[in-house]
Amino acid sequence: MTIREQLEQLERQTLSPLAVTSAESRERDYPVEPCPIRTDFQRDRDRILHSKSFRRLKHKTQVFLSPEGDHYRTRLTHTLEVSQIGRTIARALRLNEDLVEAAALGHDLGHTPFGHAGEYALREVCPLGFDHNEQSVRVVERLENDGRGLNLTWEVRDAIRCHSAGCRQAQTLEGRVLRYADKIAYVNHDIEDAVRAGVLREEDIPWNIKYVLGRTKSDRITALIMNVVENSTDDIRMDADMQKVYEQLIAFMFDAVYRNPQAKGEEGKAQDLVKYLYTYFIANVERMPPEYQFIAEQEGVQRAVCDYISGMSDRYAIAVYEDIFVPKFWQL
């Protein structure tokens, strides 16, 4: 037996009957020779990890635009924290940890520059609409690897597509774990970043929330993970009381941070920048890189412009904007 076959056998022996084993994964869009060492989901994880779109996450905003300091989250560090939380839950429930990890690493590959501000701007100006979870699937299916995509398994793509609130539920329990891991990660690291930025104090968090979740980030994460693990059997869930407390925490964060002018005061500029770029490239397709010009010919200009802008990092979007709209001085 190859190492991969031994790992597949171990999964069948040790994982929950509700888990997806690697040997049972649905086929990729086109067949590939099996790896002698890695399972299909481990292979997906590695393809995502080595992709260009994954590397660009390090320069994409999580919540705070271009913060001063090295300790604020970026889209990349958010992704890593989601992966860690997802793997913890999956291991406790005897689900397929490799599937959760691969989907977690890929769940935000299609996110815009400037966080959700960029997403809202593209959604407003593009008639096709824009959702970062669908764009993340498009990245792995169409845009990565010089237009060939990463050829991931169906289960990983389904989990990526369904990780956001408002989407249908993922078809696997591992995909549903990802949705909870994303929620647990972002609300807790956003609290920490907001405290660091001076827009929030730990003591501002309502007492009824701290009474249930605890006073520290570690306490809150542990409480939420434990509740998911203890209440998940045939599905992934929190109990009703914990769900209510979580929703209260989210509502508090919207009032205190996500709509706070001090924290989000520059978002209007970021949205205007994205809209200007969209309008410009719609009228000047030839100014986009050749691969996006090709997409414009094959799938339409609007699709190509969304692909180009959503793939930009914050700093690259600013550089492109300056190159187009900011006058240059004569070099004497």
VENSUL-V469299 format. One record per helix or strand of 3 or more residues. SS is the DSSP state (2 for helix, 1 for strand). FROM is the first residue (numbers start at 1). TO is the last residue. If there is no record, write none. Layout:
[[SS	FROM	TO] [SS	FROM	TO]]
This chain:
[[2	3	14] [2	22	24] [2	40	49] [2	52	59] [2	75	92] [2	97	106] [2	115	125] [2	132	143] [2	154	161] [2	173	197] [2	202	204] [2	207	213] [2	217	231] [2	240	258] [2	261	264] [2	267	283] [2	285	287] [2	290	299] [2	301	310] [2	314	325]]
